[in-house]
Amino acid sequence: MNKLRLGVIGLGNMGSEHCRLILSNRAKDMQLCCVADLREERRAWARATLPENVQVYESGHALIEAGACDAVIIAVPHYIHPDLTIHALRHGLHVLCEKPVAVYTQQVKPVLEAARESGKTFALMFNQRTNCVYRKMKQILDSGELGPMKRMSWTITDWYRSQLYYDSGSWRATWAGEGGGVLLNQCPHQLDLLQWLCGMPVRISAFAQEGKWHDIEVEDDVTAYLEFEGGATGVFIASTGDLPGTNRLEIACDQGKLVCENGKLLMWKLPMPESSGYRQGADAYPHPDIQPIEVETDGENPQHIGVTNAFVSHILHGTPLVAEGEEGVNALMISNAMHLSAWLERPVSLPIDEDLFARLLMARRLTSRKKDTQDITFSTDHSATGKAL
Ligand SMILES: NC(=O)c1ccc[n+]([C@@H]2O[C@H](COP(=O)([O-])OP(=O)(O)OC[C@H]3O[C@@H](n4cnc5c(N)ncnc54)[C@H](O)[C@@H]3O)[C@@H](O)[C@H]2O)c1
């Protein structure tokens, strides 16, 4: 097989961007051969914009059943991810699914079962993992050169969204259509990176304010306190209401710290570990004279097309994926835990009580606000920054 034949399901903001990237000269060994959307307006866009030989289908199911491709990228609203993923895997297709893998963790088990049974590749679009600064952070933390983590804090408030954004989709920012707000739409990337870099927390206490900055029913402002095995703690702050916002990740370890902000990674490294050096030392107020160094990276940040290229290469040549499908449950578990803690107004242990979460979410879905909105697709090229659309 020279080129992998790809289908894109969902031609909204993200799906149409995937098409553009697959057709660009940054894509390797792949061919866009079919697309699908439920909306006639998006199918008309596809017929007018994409090459003539790209088949256009009226639904994800129709595209999958047509057998016209080897693999699909799924870019539809969150609740539908598991159903389409399972359908595609059972029809012998490889799947690259957009984040989040699902809306609640209970939905993930059958997806992973279908992936195992099919023997096909199941991967997730965690494009922020391709960013050189996060890859470098992982390399440093995994090497152990800074010792065990003591504390992490991430302020991720540069996901600003206006009311127009929320009003642009009938599914957006509703419990029934989307299943959550900033935690489920924007932050799956950071929650995935959090568990990738720091490991899974074991307990979470969270506050999630719903409709604080926008006329929406889901959360747009979150503050969470995380506890990790071994005693490390963390703070995670997310909002779509701050302008200008902040994206600052700090990870403090026994022998130094890393700070990632404004696309730069700074490292402070102590000459010896704090626990075995300074804590028992003769100096009551040690102030080691260390300056931060800006850590060099390879400068590569290929984002979405990087994930898609890795997916294709994995299928054709057996090279590693950026994110395996089964890893998706971790970010979702953290996100569900934050919601659950906020709803119950108490700390929750991980893994959470998945039945309870599903019941409480269902209660919200049943009373969810109906949105009588015209769906709008924004055609903005964010590929240079990797910012979600
Ligand atoms: N990785 C990223 O950076 C990133 C950025 C934006 C969105 N996303 C993800 O992409 C997904 C879609 O988000 P969006 O902003 O593009 O939404 P959108 O509303 O703009 O587009 C979704 C499209 O899916 C279509 N659709 C729904 N069900 C379908 C079905 N069964 N078959 C075919 N088409 C169907 C809709 O008609 C719509 O056109 C979400 O999971 C979102 O989280 C990821």
The ligand as a Gaussian input file, in Angstrom:
#p B3LYP/6-31G(d) Opt

LIG

0 1
 N       -7.910000      18.855000      18.210000
 C       -8.326000      20.108000      18.155000
 O       -7.525000      21.049000      18.222000
 C       -9.792000      20.393000      17.989000
 C      -10.246000      21.689000      17.675000
 C      -11.607000      21.900000      17.478000
 C      -12.506000      20.855000      17.626000
 N      -12.031000      19.617000      17.962000
 C      -12.951000      18.493000      18.127000
 O      -13.522000      18.193000      16.860000
 C      -14.854000      17.733000      17.046000
 C      -15.806000      18.599000      16.204000
 O      -15.718000      19.929000      16.649000
 P      -16.058000      21.130000      15.644000
 O      -15.698000      22.368000      16.352000
 O      -15.492000      20.857000      14.313000
 O      -17.655000      20.992000      15.585000
 P      -18.622000      21.517000      14.421000
 O      -19.972000      21.614000      15.016000
 O      -18.030000      22.720000      13.789000
 O      -18.582000      20.334000      13.358000
 C      -19.106000      19.060000      13.600000
 C      -19.674000      18.546000      12.294000
 O      -20.020000      17.162000      12.458000
 C      -21.181000      16.939000      11.683000
 N      -21.788000      15.673000      12.138000
 C      -22.442000      15.426000      13.294000
 N      -22.797000      14.128000      13.364000
 C      -22.374000      13.549000      12.227000
 C      -22.475000      12.243000      11.697000
 N      -23.064000      11.253000      12.370000
 N      -21.933000      12.003000      10.477000
 C      -21.338000      12.995000       9.768000
 N      -21.228000      14.262000      10.223000
 C      -21.734000      14.535000      11.434000
 C      -22.023000      18.177000      11.911000
 O      -23.019000      18.334000      10.929000
 C      -20.957000      19.266000      11.881000
 O      -20.799000      19.817000      10.591000
 C      -15.122000      17.799000      18.543000
 O      -14.836000      16.547000      19.098000
 C      -14.111000      18.799000      19.048000
 O      -13.761000      18.587000      20.383000
 C      -10.713000      19.381000      18.123000

